[in-house]
């Protein structure tokens, strides 16, 4: 699934930037919003705080966004797309099945370690913007399901319910990112990924 560019997933309807300078300003506002919401939370965050962090005039905010709710929704979409891009970039060409899931998880853990703010922002979206919260997880599960279906088609995985499998893998990945990316980074990513790969490949039952 191709991710959208910042102009497609960012500005409010009818306010998409049409120049490179406009795109750069939009990017500054989204990055500033990530810092503002991560530090202060949705309710305490302010538009003036976002523009101050971005180094832009207050009027620039309203050039691209209608409200604080609008930029928060755009930010959730933007961060969701960044997760997808990071996972896709970490997968080797031709990789499929369990190795593909291992590579995607390693890329996600690295992303979580360098973007810890994503957890607070996505969690707040459950209440501040339920539609974007649901879209984030449904989109992520859909991409995993597509990878699994490709693995089945290639003969690398047993046939099964791709939807159930995708949500199970996503839940595992989310909490691995929380434990080993946000709360602490006391274990090498390679070790975490190896244990997870063994779980996916061999299960838990004693032979």
C-alpha positions in Angstrom: 0.0 0.0 0.0 1.6 3.3 -1.1 1.8 6.0 1.6 0.6 9.5 0.9 2.8 12.5 0.5 2.6 15.2 3.2 0.4 17.4 1.0 -2.2 14.6 0.6 -2.3 13.5 4.2 -1.6 16.8 6.0 -3.5 20.0 5.3 -7.2 20.5 5.9 -9.4 20.1 2.8 -8.8 22.8 0.3 -5.7 24.0 2.0 -3.1 21.8 0.5 0.2 23.6 -0.2 1.1 24.0 -3.8 4.7 25.1 -3.6 7.9 23.5 -2.1 8.0 26.3 0.4 4.4 25.5 1.4 5.3 21.8 1.8 8.2 22.7 4.0 6.0 24.9 6.2 3.5 22.1 6.5 6.3 19.7 7.5 7.5 22.1 10.2 4.0 22.4 11.6 3.5 18.7 11.7 6.8 18.1 13.4 6.1 20.9 15.9 2.7 19.4 16.5 4.3 16.1 17.3 6.5 17.7 19.9 3.7 19.8 21.4 1.2 17.0 21.7 3.8 14.5 23.0 4.9 16.9 25.7 1.6 18.5 26.7 -1.1 16.1 25.6 -4.0 16.9 23.4 -6.0 19.0 25.8 -3.1 21.1 27.1 -1.5 21.6 23.7 -2.2 24.9 21.9 -2.0 26.2 18.4 0.3 29.0 19.6 2.6 26.4 21.1 2.8 24.6 17.8 3.6 27.7 15.8 6.1 28.8 18.4 7.9 25.4 18.1 7.7 25.6 14.3 9.0 29.1 14.1 6.0 30.2 12.0 3.4 33.0 12.3 0.0 32.1 13.7 -1.5 33.0 10.4 0.6 30.3 8.7 -1.2 27.7 10.8 -4.6 28.7 9.5 -3.2 28.7 6.0 -3.0 24.9 6.2 -5.3 23.8 9.1 -8.7 24.7 10.4 -8.2 23.9 14.0 -6.2 22.0 16.7 -8.4 19.0 16.0 -7.5 19.2 12.3 -3.7 19.2 12.8 -4.0 16.4 15.4 -5.9 14.2 12.9 -3.3 15.0 10.2 -0.5 14.2 12.6 -1.9 10.8 13.5 -2.2 10.1 9.7 1.3 11.4 9.2 2.8 9.2 11.9 0.9 6.2 10.8 2.4 6.7 7.3 5.8 7.1 8.7 5.5 3.7 10.5 4.4 2.1 7.2 7.3 3.7 5.4 9.8 2.6 8.0 8.6 -1.0 8.0 8.6 -1.1 4.2 12.1 0.3 4.0 13.3 -2.4 6.4 12.1 -5.3 4.3 14.5 -6.8 1.8 13.4 -7.2 -1.8 11.9 -10.6 -2.3 11.6 -11.3 1.4 8.5 -13.2 2.4 7.0 -15.2 5.2 8.6 -15.2 8.6 11.8 -13.5 7.5 9.7 -10.6 6.2 7.9 -10.2 9.5 11.2 -10.3 11.3 12.6 -7.5 9.1 9.4 -5.4 9.5 9.5 -5.8 13.3 13.2 -4.8 13.5 12.4 -1.7 11.4 9.5 -0.8 13.7 11.5 -1.2 16.9 14.2 1.1 15.5 11.5 3.6 14.6 9.8 3.4 18.0 13.2 4.0 19.7 13.7 7.2 17.7 10.0 8.3 17.8 8.8 7.6 21.3 6.2 10.3 21.0 4.2 8.1 18.6 2.8 6.1 21.5 1.4 9.0 23.5 0.0 10.6 20.3 -1.7 7.4 19.0 -3.0 6.6 22.5 -4.5 10.0 22.9 -6.2 9.7 19.5 -8.4 6.9 20.9 -10.3 9.7 22.7 -9.3 12.9 20.9 -9.9 11.5 17.4 -11.3 8.0 17.4 -11.6 7.9 13.6 -7.9 8.4 13.0 -7.1 6.0 15.9 -9.1 3.3 14.3 -7.8 4.0 10.8 -4.2 3.7 12.1 -4.7 0.2 13.5 -6.9 -1.0 10.7 -4.4 0.2 8.1 -1.5 -1.4 9.9 -3.4 -4.7 10.2 -4.3 -4.6 6.6 -0.7 -4.2 5.5 0.4 -7.1 7.7 -2.5 -9.2 6.3 -1.3 -8.5 2.8 2.2 -9.6 3.7 0.9 -12.8 5.2 -1.3 -13.5 2.2 1.7 -13.0 0.0 3.7 -15.5 2.2 0.9 -18.1 1.8 0.8 -17.5 -2.0 4.6 -18.0 -2.1 4.4 -21.3 -0.1 6.3 -19.8 2.8 3.4 -19.8 5.3 0.6 -22.2 6.0 -2.9 -21.1 4.9 -5.0 -19.5 7.7 -7.1 -16.5 8.6 -4.9 -13.5 7.6 -7.1 -11.0 9.4 -6.8 -12.8 12.8 -3.1 -13.4 12.3 -2.5 -9.8 11.3 -4.2 -8.4 14.4 -2.3 -10.9 16.6 1.1 -9.9 15.1 0.3 -6.2 15.3 -0.7 -6.5 19.0 2.6 -8.3 19.7 4.6 -5.7 17.8 2.9 -2.7 19.4 3.7 -4.0 22.9 7.2 -5.0 22.0 7.8 -1.5 20.8 6.4 -0.1 24.0 8.5 -2.3 26.3 11.8 -2.3 24.3 11.5 1.0 22.5 9.7 3.5 24.8 10.1 2.2 28.3 13.6 0.9 28.0 16.2 0.0 25.4 18.1 -2.5 27.5 18.0 -5.3 24.9 19.5 -5.4 21.4 16.9 -5.3 18.7 18.5 -8.4 17.1 17.8 -10.4 20.3 14.2 -9.3 20.5 13.6 -10.0 16.9 15.2 -13.5 17.1 13.0 -14.5 20.0 9.9 -13.2 18.2 10.9 -15.0 15.0 11.2 -18.3 17.0 7.7 -17.7 18.4 6.2 -17.2 15.0 8.1 -20.1 13.5 7.8 -22.7 16.2 5.1 -21.6 18.5 5.1 -22.3 22.3 4.1 -26.0 22.6 6.6 -28.5 23.7 7.3 -31.1 21.0 
